[in-house]
Amino acid sequence: MAKVYEKSAEYYDMFSIVPPDRELEFIEHCFKEMSGRKIQDILDAGSGTGLFSIPLAKKGYKVTGVDLSSEMNKVARGNAEKEGVSLKIVEGDMQSLPFSEEFDAVICMGDAFQYLLTDEAIDAAVQCFHKALRKKGILIIRITNFLAMMEDFKDVVILPIETEDALILRIFKYFIDEIGAVMNRVDFDLIYKDGKTKAVYEEHKFRILSLHEMKRFLSDATFKKIKRFRGVGEGGVKVKASKLMFVALK
Ligand SMILES: C[S@@+](CC[C@H](N)C(=O)[O-])C[C@H]1O[C@@H](n2cnc3c(N)ncnc32)[C@H](O)[C@@H]1O
């Protein structure tokens, strides 16, 4: 499994321009209204810098983050320390998790799931999530709805971000492998800080997933009560939601 976010981990939090508040609200709503059990232990698969793990830990949940990137894990540990929260971070691949009936909830947020490119990889991860959950535990997966964005597809997207001491130009180059259902993205992140520039080059490949495929992957792993929600955190219901949330129960 190719690792990502080894070079760009230190910049990830700067790029997270949309705070995850509404998605966090949605997650807690699902915990309260849809889960078959009280939520205490949470597994955050592809936890990154702790964008979701840390606020959930702050709210009193016991959170374990698992991520393939040692650099993202390092940033997450630093963030948790800064915030004074206790968080267990494990370096690992969500396709081969060592957990059995240890969690009330598994979350997989921010495109982490779409780094699984093949049906086999997805099946393996979803089975691991199922095994990691206790009876009637809840699974929440967020995906980017690349299919809804195809009509407006641009092969180059430039996104300027201004922070206190830097102007960051995120230059995304996209190309699609339609047969493999893979969206390729190459990031050139030019960081201007104190007159200095820096370019970070990293290649990201995302699986393009349809609603029906997601439903099939989840039901093949015997998940029940599969539901799909659209546009969470996008400021109202959109005709073409760019993000989709899948919620299911063990
Ligand atoms: C876009 S980041 C999302 C991080 C976090 N969930 C968030 O929403 O901010 C994707 C993360 O998934 C991790 N990742 C990708 N494939 C993985 C795998 N097979 N197992 C565990 N983590 C993986 C990457 O290392 C990266 O930290």
The ligand as an SDF file (V2000), in Angstrom:
LIG
                    3D

 27 29  0  0  0  0  0  0  0  0999 V2000
   -7.2010   13.2040    3.5790 C   0  0  0  0  0  0  0  0  0  0  0  0
   -6.4420   12.5190    5.0130 S   0  0  0  0  0  0  0  0  0  0  0  0
   -7.8380   12.5410    6.1300 C   0  0  0  0  0  0  0  0  0  0  0  0
   -7.4280   12.5760    7.5670 C   0  0  0  0  0  0  0  0  0  0  0  0
   -8.5680   12.7610    8.5650 C   0  0  0  0  0  0  0  0  0  0  0  0
   -9.4840   11.6280    8.5460 N   0  0  0  0  0  0  0  0  0  0  0  0
   -9.3140   14.0400    8.2710 C   0  0  0  0  0  0  0  0  0  0  0  0
  -10.5170   13.9840    7.9300 O   0  0  0  0  0  0  0  0  0  0  0  0
   -8.7150   15.1220    8.3930 O   0  0  0  0  0  0  0  0  0  0  0  0
   -6.3480   10.8220    4.5820 C   0  0  0  0  0  0  0  0  0  0  0  0
   -5.5550    9.9940    5.5810 C   0  0  0  0  0  0  0  0  0  0  0  0
   -5.7570    8.6210    5.3000 O   0  0  0  0  0  0  0  0  0  0  0  0
   -4.5380    7.9490    5.5360 C   0  0  0  0  0  0  0  0  0  0  0  0
   -4.5850    6.6600    4.8420 N   0  0  0  0  0  0  0  0  0  0  0  0
   -4.6070    6.4250    3.5180 C   0  0  0  0  0  0  0  0  0  0  0  0
   -4.6870    5.1080    3.2850 N   0  0  0  0  0  0  0  0  0  0  0  0
   -4.7060    4.4840    4.4860 C   0  0  0  0  0  0  0  0  0  0  0  0
   -4.7850    3.1190    4.9050 C   0  0  0  0  0  0  0  0  0  0  0  0
   -4.8570    2.1290    4.0230 N   0  0  0  0  0  0  0  0  0  0  0  0
   -4.7930    2.8480    6.2360 N   0  0  0  0  0  0  0  0  0  0  0  0
   -4.7180    3.8480    7.1480 C   0  0  0  0  0  0  0  0  0  0  0  0
   -4.6410    5.1570    6.8060 N   0  0  0  0  0  0  0  0  0  0  0  0
   -4.6340    5.4730    5.4920 C   0  0  0  0  0  0  0  0  0  0  0  0
   -3.4850    8.9250    5.0110 C   0  0  0  0  0  0  0  0  0  0  0  0
   -2.2070    8.6240    5.5270 O   0  0  0  0  0  0  0  0  0  0  0  0
   -4.0510   10.2480    5.4960 C   0  0  0  0  0  0  0  0  0  0  0  0
   -3.5630   10.5940    6.7610 O   0  0  0  0  0  0  0  0  0  0  0  0
  1  2  1  0
  2  3  1  0
  2 10  1  0
  3  4  1  0
  4  5  1  0
  5  6  1  0
  5  7  1  0
  7  8  2  0
  7  9  1  0
 10 11  1  0
 11 12  1  0
 11 26  1  0
 12 13  1  0
 13 14  1  0
 13 24  1  0
 14 15  1  0
 14 23  1  0
 15 16  2  0
 16 17  1  0
 17 18  1  0
 17 23  2  0
 18 19  1  0
 18 20  2  0
 20 21  1  0
 21 22  2  0
 22 23  1  0
 24 25  1  0
 24 26  1  0
 26 27  1  0
M  CHG  2   2   1   9  -1
M  END
$$$$
